[in-house]
């Protein structure tokens, strides 16, 4: 995996708490809010968008969207992105805010998965600049703030 460039393989939003993820070809990121139509879009939140790499999903035998990520990636080692790193996807700019801690939902997928995924459930981000993003878009690590 390359640390500075990757590709969007899947996009998903959650329109209601506990609802199934909806797969999208295109999404609009809204500045300091999140993804249009996503129930987790909240102004000022550090948890506006969840990035998850398909390489880690595959290692756990999981499909895209299964851990409720918004942006599934390929070719970028998300775990290596420091807090404050800015990532451009399509015309939107995101800032990595923290690692996503696995929750009880992981054990609903498969008993023991929460513990197994510790430190590997992707990275949370906030939207710095709104814009459009699509499946197939390049992901470029812009800079660390």
Legacy VTK file of the C-alpha trace (Angstrom):
# vtk DataFile Version 3.0
C-alpha trace
ASCII
DATASET POLYDATA
POINTS 145 float
0.000 0.000 0.000
1.104 3.519 -0.814
0.781 6.131 1.939
0.104 9.126 -0.291
-2.351 8.009 -2.968
-5.290 5.659 -3.165
-8.643 5.138 -4.851
-12.276 5.256 -3.688
-13.815 1.813 -4.242
-17.192 2.294 -2.522
-19.314 5.079 -1.040
-22.026 4.536 1.570
-24.277 6.643 3.773
-26.540 5.782 6.670
-29.874 7.607 6.384
-31.188 6.603 9.853
-29.705 5.101 13.016
-29.445 1.297 12.713
-30.639 1.432 9.084
-28.721 -0.466 6.396
-26.019 1.488 4.609
-27.033 2.862 1.210
-24.475 2.375 -1.542
-23.907 5.467 -3.711
-21.900 6.206 -6.858
-21.572 9.882 -5.974
-21.839 11.860 -2.724
-21.654 15.501 -1.733
-19.461 16.412 1.228
-20.627 19.536 3.056
-18.101 21.797 4.794
-17.905 21.123 8.567
-21.021 18.976 8.427
-20.418 15.616 6.738
-21.993 13.767 3.845
-25.320 14.887 2.446
-28.094 12.542 3.589
-25.994 10.821 6.273
-27.506 10.654 9.763
-24.065 11.293 11.299
-23.623 14.675 9.579
-23.186 17.121 12.451
-21.585 20.532 12.488
-18.352 20.630 14.460
-18.185 16.841 14.922
-14.872 14.997 14.670
-16.798 11.933 13.438
-18.368 13.295 10.223
-16.910 10.692 7.829
-15.400 7.210 8.301
-12.685 6.015 5.900
-11.909 2.266 5.789
-9.531 0.409 3.491
-10.684 -2.642 1.568
-7.388 -4.416 2.280
-8.230 -4.552 6.011
-11.835 -5.503 5.265
-10.606 -8.380 3.073
-8.212 -9.558 5.809
-11.245 -9.923 8.096
-13.428 -11.456 5.368
-15.750 -8.430 5.278
-17.352 -6.645 2.338
-17.372 -2.904 1.679
-19.795 -1.045 3.944
-19.986 -3.891 6.470
-18.291 -1.908 9.254
-20.503 1.078 8.327
-17.757 3.139 6.740
-18.654 5.976 4.378
-15.629 5.831 2.100
-13.962 2.525 1.251
-10.426 2.931 -0.080
-7.797 0.906 -1.906
-4.039 1.436 -1.960
-3.631 3.810 0.977
-2.561 2.767 4.474
-5.089 4.726 6.509
-3.558 3.642 9.823
-0.418 5.590 8.893
-2.282 8.908 8.500
-1.591 11.153 11.472
-4.307 13.228 13.095
-4.432 16.532 11.211
-3.530 14.986 7.856
-5.605 16.415 5.027
-6.919 14.110 2.332
-8.419 15.226 -0.996
-11.119 13.022 -2.492
-12.722 14.366 -5.658
-13.295 18.071 -5.062
-13.717 17.637 -1.277
-11.023 18.026 1.372
-11.092 16.050 4.626
-8.988 16.266 7.776
-8.216 13.104 9.739
-9.425 13.590 13.333
-8.858 10.204 15.002
-8.784 6.450 14.681
-12.219 4.827 14.869
-12.532 2.628 17.938
-14.397 -0.619 17.228
-17.797 -0.660 18.945
-20.154 -3.435 20.080
-21.608 -3.552 16.556
-18.429 -5.379 15.445
-19.336 -8.315 17.709
-22.820 -8.349 16.128
-21.095 -9.012 12.790
-18.962 -11.788 14.277
-18.220 -12.602 17.952
-14.712 -11.433 18.874
-14.427 -9.043 15.907
-14.418 -5.926 18.100
-11.239 -7.044 19.858
-9.644 -8.311 16.630
-10.226 -4.978 14.863
-8.696 -2.838 17.609
-6.594 -0.173 15.859
-7.855 -1.283 12.432
-11.405 0.080 12.045
-10.445 3.009 9.848
-10.009 6.709 10.370
-12.566 9.373 11.180
-12.460 12.757 9.488
-14.205 16.089 9.246
-15.033 17.921 6.025
-12.724 20.938 5.566
-13.944 21.849 2.067
-17.191 20.538 0.628
-17.411 19.009 -2.817
-18.396 16.011 -4.921
-16.803 12.595 -4.599
-17.341 9.520 -6.749
-16.421 5.863 -6.821
-13.123 5.675 -8.697
-11.858 9.072 -7.517
-8.226 9.362 -6.533
-7.428 9.924 -2.864
-4.475 12.243 -2.354
-2.822 12.929 0.965
-2.537 16.715 0.795
-0.665 17.744 3.929
-0.624 17.641 7.701
-2.088 20.712 9.309
LINES 1 146
145 0 1 2 3 4 5 6 7 8 9 10 11 12 13 14 15 16 17 18 19 20 21 22 23 24 25 26 27 28 29 30 31 32 33 34 35 36 37 38 39 40 41 42 43 44 45 46 47 48 49 50 51 52 53 54 55 56 57 58 59 60 61 62 63 64 65 66 67 68 69 70 71 72 73 74 75 76 77 78 79 80 81 82 83 84 85 86 87 88 89 90 91 92 93 94 95 96 97 98 99 100 101 102 103 104 105 106 107 108 109 110 111 112 113 114 115 116 117 118 119 120 121 122 123 124 125 126 127 128 129 130 131 132 133 134 135 136 137 138 139 140 141 142 143 144
